Amino acid sequence: MPVSLTLETIPTPIGDMLLTADADGFLRAADFVGCEARLSRLLDRRLGDGGYVLAGGAVPTAISGALRDYFAGSIAAIDGIAVKSGGTPFQQDVWQALRAIPPGSPLAYGRLSDQLGRPRSPRAVGHANGANPICVVVPCHRLVGADGALTGYSGGTDRKRWLLDHEARHTPSI
């Protein structure tokens, strides 16, 4: 039986965002308007072609409200959003590690690879990062090139730059 998913579009300062949640209140996918094909491809990969049904509606306010708060400057608001992303064990390790990267402190792919105990796997980390179905909440934008360059981002490098600047502006210095 296909998984029932609710799809809501919320406005953000960098374009409307698509949020997909299941009946148990887990965020299953998130991306920006204009990235619908990617969102569908990632859902197909996780749930199977025909393994889900999307219906317009409102996702739980714990999700949409936290994202609105994040975009309003409360960066830590997204930390409590419950996600269910599927993926391989390695992808799940990478995605969990992404959520542990402090906002305002971008990390190079190679450094994350080192932290995961797989120093020869920065490309694999990059592929797992690119397969992340939950942008912003699983903050794939926090990974940068070894020289700090803003490398690929599904929503575009302008959005990636905005997200990193936004987090740096609203994260207290330690």
Secondary structure, 3 states (H helix, E strand, C coil): CCEEEEEEEECCCCCCEEEEEECCCCEEEEEECCCHHHHHHHHHHHHCCCCEEEEECCCCHHHHHHHHHHHCCCHHHHHHCCECCCCCHHHHHHHHHHHHCCCCCCEEHHHHHHHCCCCCCHHHHHHHHHCCCECCCCCHHHEECCCCCCCCCCCCHHHHHHHHHHHHHHCCCC
